[in-house]
Amino acid sequence: YEAQGRLDYELDTALELSASDIRFLTKSALTLPEAKIKKLDKIVKLEKINSKKGTGRFIGNSQALTQIKSVIKKYAAFDIPVLITGETGVGKEVAARSLHEESKRSGEPFLAINCGAISETLLQSELFGHAAGAYTGAGKAHQGVFEAAGKGTIFLDEIGEISPQLQVALLRVLEAGEIRPVGSAKARPYYCRVL
């Protein structure tokens, strides 16, 4: 019973697996009679309908969690950049997704990028885009995440891992409200929210 409860908890909090993924894996791994598969489909459809959004992503009712939910709802109303801090694995991306889903931008894209996992030279192009011919191998223009997010939200995870030079460039982007793709002389405004 405890193992099943732990599995249920892990599946509920997994950002990588959706209800449809679980249904697909279950169908392909098990050969169930048709009646049981239909019953499983109904359960998965109900879970999809009741899937948690916004602050509902957080599991628990502790005083600290209630305070976090309150802060998320408070800052969701403001259209400003937000710094989310904490140790690795504490749920910064869950907080960022919740903030996005509680905001007026919830219908727009949410793009998360792990800044620590991408080399600095590629990260600048990934964030701001690049013009055709900006560097060797850049045959055509590339749109960065600031533009790709449109009016949605981008979450820059592990931002402290980037170089000071790129941090300064990012600060300039946040202050000016515009980006300049690598190899381009023309700056462009962006409309996404940055977390």
N, C-alpha and C positions, 0 to 999 in steps of 0.2 A: 504494500500500500504506500509506504514512504517513497519507494523508488518511482512508482507511477505518479505520485504527487510532484516529485522533483522533475520528472520528464515533462509533465504538464506545465510546470513553472518555466522551464527552459524553453519550451516551444512557444509559450505566451510572450516571453521577452526577446525571442530571437528576431533580429531585424532582417536576417538573411532569408528566413523562411516565411512564406505567406501560407495562408490556408490552402490555396490552390496547389502550392508546391507539396504540401503534406499529403493532399489528396492524390496527386500524381505518384508520389513515392509509395504511398500505401497501396494503390491499385497495381503498380508494377511489381511490388515486392510480394504481395499476397495474392493467392488465387482464391478469392472468396466466392461463395454462391451469389447469384445475381441479386437476390433479395437483400443480402447483407451489404452489397456494394451500393444499392439504392439508398439504404438506410444511412450509410456513411456519407454519401453525397448530400443528403438532407442535413446532416449534422454540420458538414463543412460549409454548406450554403448559409446556415444559421450563424455560424461563427464569422463568416465573411460579412454578413449584415451587421453583426454586433461587434465588429472589429474596433479596437480602441484607437481613438484619435485624440490629439491635443494632450491635455494633462491626464486623460484617461490611460495613457501609455504607462504611467507610473503605477506600480503595484505596491499597495500598503497605505496605511493611514497614520504613520508616526507624525509627531509634531514637526520634525525637520522636513519630511516630505510634504506635509500640508503647507509649510512655509515656502518651499520651492514651487509648488503649484501656484500659490498666490503670487509670487514674484513673476512667474512665467506669464500668468494672465495679465498682470499689471503692465509688463513691458511689451506684451503682444500688441497692445493698443497704440504704442508709440512706434513711429516709423524711423528708427535710428539704429545704427550699428550696436551690437551687444557683444560684450566679452564674457565668455563662459569659461570658468577656470575649474580645475580639479585634476586629480591624479588620473593616470591612464586606467581605463576600465570602470570609471564611476558613473558613466552614462551621459557624457557631454553631448553626444550625438542625439540621444533620446530627448534631452532637454531642448536641443536645437530644433528637432523635428516637431516637438510639442509647441514650441514658440511659434514656429512657422504655421502650424495647423490651427493655432488659436488666433492668429493675426488675420487681417483683411486680405493678405496675400495667399491664403490657404488654397485657393483654386489654381495658383500658379506653380511652376516647377520648384522643387527643392533639390539642390545639387550639393553634395558633400564631396570635398576633396581633401585627401590626406597629404598635407604639405610636407610632412617628414618622409614620405615614401617616394617622392619624385625629386630627381636631381635639380639643382638650382637653375641650370640653363633651360631645362624643359619646363620647370614650374612657371617661369615668367611667361613663356608662350602659352602654357595651359591656362593661366589666370587671365592674361590680357589679350591673347591671340597674337597672330603675326601676319604681316603682309607677304604677298607672294615674292619669293626671292630674298627674303630677309636674311637667310643663312643657307648653307649648303643643304640641299634636300627639301627645302621649302618651296615646292613647285607651285603651290596655290595658297591663297589666303586661308587662314584658320581662325575661327571664331573662338575666343576664350570663354571661360565660365561666366565672367561678368556679363557678357552679352548673351550667352546661351541661356542664362537663367531668366532673361526677359524682365518681367516685373515680379519674379519669384524671390527666392532666398538662396544664398550660398552659405555653406558652412565650411570654414577654413579650419580643419582639424590639425592639431599639432603645429600651430602657427609659430610657436617658440623655437621650432627646429630650423627655421629658415635663416639665411644669413642676414646680418644687420643691414647690408645694402638693399636687399630685397624688402626688408621690413620698412626701410625709409621710402622706397618706391610705393609700397602698399599704403603707407600713411599718407603720402601725397595723393594717391588715388581716392582714399576715403575723404580727405579734406576738400579736394577739388570737385569730386563727384563725376569725374571723367577718367577714361583710360586711354592710353596710347599704345596700340599694338606694336610689337617688336618690329622694327624696320619701317615703321610708318611715321610721317612727320605730323599727321593730323590726329588730334585728340577727339574722342567721341564720348558723349555722355552715357552713363549706364543707369539702369533703373531698379536694379535688384537691391535687396536688403542683405547686409553682410553680418554674419554671426561668427 
